[in-house]
Amino acid sequence: MLLEDKKRLLRESLNKWNEYRWSEDKAYKLLNSGTFFIISYEQMERWNEKNPEFLHCYFSVVNDKMRFVLIDNETDKIPFSLITEEQFQYIYIVDFRADMMLGKHDFLEDATSSGELTLNEALSRNLRWELVKERWVEEKIDSTDGSPVGIGRVFKAPFGDISSVTKEEEVVAIMGLKHVENNQVENNYELDLTFWKREIKPENIINITLLSGGSGLPVEDLTAVSPPYADDDQFSLIKPGN
């Protein structure tokens, strides 16, 4: 496929989510279609070449299915119209998957083996999303009607804190809701990603542990969704005019 065709399809997928995120039915259907997406060791190694500070995870829609577009922040500084074939190799489109049950005994058992102090909070964010996402989508769209906020378009996550995986491991990014302080809004919750390191052994036994940031804070506390918590100028893929 020609580069211009790849860029056109990518732009269409991002614009489609920007359209659907204002429709309660369409947004909920897409967000309810999965729980997590996978970031591979090979993708991390590729981005490491750029020594990025952040990983950008964009919501997108392809054939009416939710996808995430992943790009390092160094590549994302380049105006999208100027991205070359070589630079396009740092952009990945991954599935939003539903084939892992967060409430299964083996997931909880493997997760608790991490010994992280923030484990309960991370699990509560994932569980909160599963329990109240339909009501949250409805209230979020209603409360931001007439503003540019609405449901977010892109997550910004600290790259160095999620890149410590080996060839036998992968990163699992799980959707959640975290409480955000807001004096004007009671019980204000925003979309969040919690990041887990999953080890896959030859006998298909899975060990999963919560990733913590290098600053000592859990990675999910360092992740921001835009809008409203990050400047859109940082995101070339959705910057007006690109």
N, C-alpha and C positions, 0 to 999 in steps of 0.2 A: 504494500500500500504506500502511496506517495505521502511524503511528509505533510503536505497541505491537507490531504484527506484525513490523516491522523489527527491533526490539530483541529480540523473542523468538527470531527466526531467528538473529540474531547470537550471542545467548547460547548457543543450542543448538550452533552451529558451534564455539564456543570450548570448551564442555563436552565435545563429541565428541572433540576432540583430547586433552583431559585424560584421557579414558577410554582412547583408543587408544594414548597414549604409554607405556602399561604393557604393551602386547601386542607382542612381538617381531615377529610376522608383519605385523600391521596397521601398526605404526609404520614398519617398514622399507619396506613397500609404498608408503606415502604419501611418505616421505622420498626414496625412489628414483624417484618419479614426475616429478621436475623437478630443475633445477639452479639456477634464478635467478628473481627477480621484478623487475618494472620499476616505477620511481617516476617519474612524469611531471613535466615543468616546471610544468604547471597545478596539480598537487597540491602541489608545493613552494610555489607562489605563494599558494595558499589557506592553507596552514599558516603562512606568513610573517605573515599578519594577526595571529596569536596571539603572534608573537615567542617561539617555544618554545625551550627549551634542548635537549630531546631528542625523537627520534622513536621511538615504540614500535611494534614489528612483532610481532604476535601470530600464532602458529600457529593454524589453524582447519581444520575439515573441513566441506565442503559437498557433499552428494550423494556421499560417499565419495571426494572429491578434495581434495587439499591446497590450501588458500588461505592468504593472509596478510592479516590485518586491520591496517591502518596508521592510526595516530592520533597527533597531537601530544601532548606530555605535559601541556600546559595544559588541553586538553579532557579528557584522561584523569584529571585531578584531580577532575572532577565525578562524584559518585556516579552510576553508570549509570542507576539508576532515575529520576534527575532530569534526564537529558539531554533537551533539547528537539529539535524538528524542525530548527531552525536549527543547533544544535550537532552534530546527527547528520551534517550536511553536511561535517564535518571528519574523518569516518571513511570509509575506503576499503577495499574488499575486492579484492585483486588475485590473479591466477593465479600458481601455481608452475609455471614453464614449463621445457620441455626442448628448445626449438628453437634452441639455440645450443651448438655443440660447442667446449668449452674447448681441446681438443687440436688443432683445425684450424689449419693454417698461417696463415691470414689473421688469426685471433684473436690468436695469439702475436705475429705480426709487428706488428699494430696496437698491441698492448699494450706491446711493448718500445719503441715510439717515444716513450713517456711519459718515459723517462729517470729514473724514480723509483728510488731506492736500495732500496726495499722491494718492488720488483716480483717478484723471485724468491721471496721469502717468501710474498707474496700468492698467487702461482701455485701454490706448493707446498702451501698450505693447501687450495686448491680441488682439486688433484690428490689429496692425501691422502684427502680426503672421498670422491672418486670411487672410490678403490682399496680403502678399508677400511670403508666405511659399514655393510655388513651385520654385520661382526664388531663394530664399535663399538656399534651399536644393541643387539646381544645382550649385550655385556659391560656396557654402561651400565645396562641394565634389571636385569641380574642383580646388579650391585654395589650398586645403590641400593634393592634390594627391602626393603620395610618402612620406608623413609624417604620424605619428601615431595619428594625431589629428582628423580630420574629424568631423562628427557629434558626439556629446557627448554620453557617455554610462551611466552616473549616475549623478543625482543631489544630492548635499549635502546641507541640510537645517538645520538651528538652531532649535533643538527640542523644547526648552523651549518657543520659540516665537510662536509656532503653536499648543501648547498642551492645551491651556486654553479654552477647550470646556466642555460643560455639557452633561448630558444624552440626552438632547433634541436638541443637536447640532452636527454638523459634519464639517470637514474641506474639502473645495473644492479647489483642486490644479489645476489651469488653465494655459495652455501653453501660452507662450508669447515670444517676442523678445525684449531684452533690448540693448541699446547702450553701448558699452564697449570701453573705450579709448585705442587706439592703434596707435602709431606714424607711423607705416608702412602701416596700412590699413585704407583707408578712409571709413567712414560710416560702421564701424565694429559693427555687431550685433551678439549676442549669444542667444541661447535658455535660457529661464527663466521660473520659475514657480511663479505665484502670488497666494498667499494663502488667502482664504476667509473663514469666519465663517458663516455657514448657519444654521439658526434656522427653524425647521420644526414643525409647530403647528398642533394640531389635525384636524383643518379644512383645512389642506393642504395649508395654506398660508405660503409662504417662505420669510423670512427676511435674507438678505445676507449682510455682512459687511466685509471690508478689514481688515485683521489681521496686526498689527504692532508689530515690535520686541521690546523686553524689553529694548534695548539700545536707543530706540527712533527712530531708522531707520526702514523703511518699510521692512518687511520680505524678499520681493523679492530682495532687495538690498544686503541681506546677503546670498543669495543662489548662489552657484557656481556649474557649470557643469564641469565634468571631462570626457575626456580631454577637454580643456587644463588647467583649473583653479584650480585643486586640485591634490594632489599627489596620484597616483594610489596605492601606498603602504597602503593607508588608507582603501582600499576596497578589503576585502578578497575574495568576490564573483567573482571578475574579475582579481585577482592577478595571474600572470603566475605560473603555477605549482599547482594551487588549483583546 
